[in-house]
Structure formats: structure tokens, C-alpha cells
Amino acid sequence: MHATTFAALIAALLVSVSARAEGGSRAPLNPQFQQECGSCHVAFPPRLLDASAWHQLMTSLNKHFGNDASLDAQTRSSIESYLQHNAATRERLTPAGKPTQRITETAWFKREHDEVGAAVWQRASIKQASNCAACHSQAEQGRFNEHQIHIPR
């Protein structure tokens, strides 16, 4: 095997292993999604909700957790397509029959954060469980590696 080919295979393997260690494969960043959704909060990785939840969320943007986050039809459709294509499977996220649009209510989120006490979420530096960037320095890039967490005081 040629050295360049071998190096490329090793690099691809390392990216794959790294992505799995961070909770699954990472979707490619979508500039439109990053701009529209990331202007108000972290543009949460599509793998954190299933396709049904993303559909429900995208079709109710006029009442998006108490805010009007409406988009024009073409932008909404484009972003929803990206989210659906890269969504998680329900089995990974929630017990059967308990769909949710809130990432912090998913079984996965609760399992990953079970050691975080309720008082931590209330800290002024964090404010709420959905403020991923408070502890995850690479949340904006969709990376949540547990070795790169810093819980602020």
C-alpha cells in the first residue's frame, strides 16, 4: 500500500473514532443553519433530536419556546431537510412513546448529565441546562467531548 493512501486511511479512521467518542458521527456544518439558529443559541447538532422532533420544531417556529423564530418558506424547508437528513434515531434519545422537542428532556441528555446537580444548572454562569456553551467550549462546532468540559463557578 502506498504511504499516502495509508496515511489517508489512518486519518479517516481517527476522525471516525473521534466522532464516535463524542456521541456519534457529526453532521457537516450547514452555514444557513448555523446563521439562522445560531444567532440566538447554539445551533444544536441534528443528532440530538430525531427527525419527527425536528419536523415538529421547524413547523412551529412562530412559537419557538416562547419566541417567534419564523423563517421564510424556502429557508425553513432547507434547514429542515438538513436536520432531518442528519437526525438521530428515536431509540437513542427517548423511551418509546415519549417524544420531545427539548434536548434537555431526552434520555440521552439526562444520562450524559446525571452527575450534574440541580444547583449547577442554576449558577449565574450557566443559567439553564440548554446553555451547552457554558461548559462545552466547542459546542458551537457541535463537539461535546467529555474531556473538554469546564463547569464554571
C-alpha positions in Angstrom: 0.0 0.0 0.0 1.3 3.5 -0.9 2.3 5.6 2.1 -0.1 8.5 1.1 -3.1 6.1 0.8 -2.2 4.5 4.2 -1.9 7.9 5.8 -5.4 8.9 4.4 -6.9 5.7 5.7 -5.5 6.3 9.2 -6.7 9.9 9.2 -10.2 8.8 8.2 -10.2 6.2 10.9 -9.1 8.7 13.6 -11.9 11.1 12.5 -14.5 8.3 12.8 -13.2 7.1 16.2 -13.2 10.7 17.4 -16.8 11.3 16.3 -18.0 8.1 17.9 -16.3 9.1 21.2 -18.2 12.4 21.1 -21.6 10.6 20.8 -22.0 9.7 17.2 -21.0 10.9 13.8 -21.0 14.7 13.3 -23.1 16.2 10.5 -21.3 18.6 8.2 -21.8 22.2 9.4 -24.5 23.9 7.5 -23.9 27.7 7.1 -27.6 28.5 6.8 -28.5 26.5 9.9 -25.6 28.0 11.8 -26.6 31.5 10.8 -30.3 31.3 11.4 -30.4 29.1 14.5 -27.0 30.0 15.9 -27.9 33.7 16.0 -30.0 33.1 19.2 -28.5 30.0 20.7 -26.1 27.2 20.0 -27.1 25.6 16.7 -27.7 22.2 18.3 -26.3 19.3 16.3 -29.0 17.5 14.4 -28.1 14.2 16.0 -29.5 15.4 19.3 -33.2 15.1 18.2 -35.0 12.6 15.9 -36.5 13.6 12.6 -40.0 13.8 14.0 -39.0 16.2 16.7 -37.1 18.4 14.2 -40.2 18.4 11.9 -42.4 19.5 14.8 -39.9 22.1 15.9 -39.5 23.5 12.3 -43.2 23.7 11.6 -43.9 25.6 14.8 -41.2 28.3 14.6 -43.8 31.1 15.2 -43.9 29.8 18.8 -40.4 28.6 19.3 -40.1 28.1 23.1 -41.9 31.4 23.7 -40.3 33.3 20.8 -41.3 34.0 17.2 -38.4 32.4 15.1 -40.3 32.3 11.9 -38.3 31.9 8.6 -39.3 32.3 5.0 -40.6 29.0 3.5 -37.5 28.3 1.4 -35.1 28.8 4.3 -37.3 26.8 6.7 -37.5 23.9 4.2 -33.8 23.9 3.5 -32.9 23.8 7.2 -35.5 21.2 8.0 -34.1 19.0 5.2 -30.6 19.3 6.7 -31.9 18.5 10.2 -34.0 15.5 9.1 -31.1 14.1 7.0 -28.8 14.2 10.0 -31.2 13.5 12.8 -30.8 10.8 15.4 -32.9 7.7 15.8 -35.6 7.9 18.4 -34.2 4.8 20.2 -31.1 6.7 21.1 -32.9 9.6 22.6 -36.1 8.8 24.3 -38.0 5.9 25.6 -40.8 4.7 23.3 -43.9 6.9 23.3 -42.2 10.0 24.9 -41.2 12.3 22.0 -39.9 15.7 22.9 -38.5 18.8 21.2 -36.4 19.7 24.2 -32.9 18.2 24.0 -32.6 18.6 27.8 -35.6 16.2 28.2 -34.1 13.4 26.1 -33.0 10.2 27.8 -29.5 10.7 26.2 -29.1 14.2 27.7 -30.3 13.0 31.1 -27.9 10.0 31.0 -24.9 12.1 29.9 -25.6 14.8 32.6 -26.8 12.6 35.5 -23.9 13.6 37.7 -24.7 17.3 37.4 -26.7 18.6 40.4 -29.7 20.8 40.0 -27.8 23.7 41.7 -25.2 23.7 39.0 -27.8 24.5 36.3 -28.9 27.5 38.4 -25.5 29.1 38.5 -25.4 32.6 37.0 -22.6 31.5 34.7 -24.8 28.7 33.3 -28.4 29.7 33.9 -30.1 26.6 32.3 -29.3 23.1 31.1 -29.7 24.1 27.4 -26.8 26.6 27.6 -24.3 24.0 26.3 -21.6 26.5 25.5 -21.3 27.4 29.2 -19.5 24.1 29.9 -18.7 22.7 26.4 -16.1 25.1 24.8 -16.6 23.5 21.4 -20.4 23.4 21.4 -20.6 25.9 18.6 -18.8 23.3 16.4 -21.1 20.5 17.5 -18.4 18.9 19.7 -19.2 17.7 23.2 -16.2 15.7 24.1 -16.3 14.9 27.8 -12.6 15.5 28.2 -13.1 19.2 27.1 -15.7 20.2 29.7 -15.2 23.1 32.1 -18.0 23.7 34.5 -17.9 27.4 35.5 -18.4 28.5 39.1 
